[in-house]
C-alpha cells in the first residue's frame, strides 16, 4: 500500500508541475531547460484524448476548460505525460461502476467532506491514474481527474 501511495504522489506531482509552470486556462506552450533535457509543456482549452491518457474518459462528462496539460522531456527517454479534468452530474456510484468495469477495483475513501475513488494502472511503459471525487464544493457533481506518464525514467518502470 505504501508503494502505491508513493507512486500516486509522484504521478500527481509530475502531472501538476507542467500546469504550475504554465498557469491555467490559456493556450500556452513553454520549454524549460533542465540538466536532463528540455521539458516541453503545453496547456490549453483542448481536452486530452483517450489515446493520450491511456484510459477511457467517462461518457457524457464535461471537460473542465483549461485543465488539459501535456508534456514531453527531450532527453532520449521518451518521457511524456498528459492530464485533464472532467465533471459529471451522474452519481458517484455510477462513475465508480463505470471505471470498476473498465479498470478493476479502486482504492476508496469517504468522510464527512465527500467520497474519493482512485484507480492506478501500470505497465512496463506507463502509469495512469483516474481519481473520481464527490464533495460539497462541486454541488454534488463528480470530478474525474485523469493523468498518464510514460517513458523509461518513471519510478517503477525499468529503463532501456
N, C-alpha and C positions, 0 to 999 in steps of 0.2 A: 504494500500500500504506500509506503514512504517513497519508493521508486516512482510510482505513478504520480504522486503529488509533485515530486521534483521535476519530472518530465513535463507535467502540465504547467508548472510555474515557468520553466524555461521557455516553453512554447508561447505562453502568454506574453512574457517579456519580449521575446523575439518578434512577435506579431504587433505588439504595442509600440516598439521602437520606431518603425517606419512612420506610423501615424503621428507620433510625437515629433519626429523630425520635420514633417510636412505641415502639421496643423490639420484642421478638419474642414470639409465642405467645399473646397475648391478643387479644380483640376490642376494638380501640381505634379511636378516631376523634379527630382533632386538627385544629385550624386554626392555621396560623402566618401572621401578618400580615407582609407584605413591602411595600416601596415599589411593587412592580409589581401587587400584589393579594393576596388571601388564598389560601394554599395549603391545600387540604382534603385530608387524608390519612386513609386507612382501612387497617387491618391486622387480620387475624383468621384464624380456622380455615377459612373457606370458600375453596376454590380459585377462582382467576380462570377465566373461561370462554375458550374458543377465540375467541369473538366479541370479548372484551375484549383478548385478546392479539394477534389478527390472524394467528395461525399455529396449525397443528394441535398438539394435545397427544399425545404418544406413547401409543398404545393399550396399556392394561394397566399403565402406570406409576402408581405410588402417590404421591399428593400428600404433600408434606412439610408436616405441620400447622404452621400459623403462618407459613408463608413467603409467603403471598399479601399483596400490597400494591397499593393503587390510590390515585391522587391526581388532583386537578384544580386548575388555577390559575385563579382568577376574575379575570382581567384583560382579558377580551374576546378573547383569542387562541385560545381553545378548547384550550389545552394540557392534556393529560391523559396518564395512563400506568397501566400495570398490570404486575405481575411475579409470578412464583411458581417453586417448585422441585418436581421430581418425581424419584423413583428407580425403577429397574427392575433386575431380575436378568438381563434379556436381555443378550446380548453387546454390546460396544461397536460391533462391526461391523454388527450388526443394527439398532441405533439409528441409526448413521450412514447405512445404506442407506435406512431409512425417511425420514429428513429429506432426504437427497440426492434421492430420488424426488419429494418434495413441494416442495423449496426450491432445488435445484441443488447444485453442488459447494461444499463448505465450505472454510474455512481450517483446516488441521490442524497439530497439533504433537504430538510424543511425546518422552519421555525416560525415564530410569530411574524417575521418580516416577509416570508414567502417560501417558494419552493425552487430547487435547482436540480437539474439532471445533467450529468456530464458523460460524454462518450469519448474515449480515447482509442484511436486506431493507429497501429504502426505496422509498417512493412520494412523490408530491408532498404527501401528507397525513400520513405516519407513517414511523417507523423501528422495526423489530423485530429482536431478536437471539434466537438459540437457541444455547445452549452445552451440549454433551454432554461430560462428564468421567468418565474411569475412572481411579481411583487407589487405592492401597493403603488409605488410611484408611476408605474405604467398603466394604472387604471384597470388592472386585471388582465391586460394583454400579456402575451407570452413573447419575450425577446429571445431570438435564436442567434447565437454568435458562432460563426464557423471560421476555423483557421487551419492552414496547412503549411508545413515546412518540408522541403525535400533537399537532398544533397548529401554528400559524403562527410560533411563537417558537423552534422547534427548529433548531439549526445545520444548514444544508444544505437546509432546506425554506423555499421562498420565502414571505414574508408576504403578507397580503391586499393 
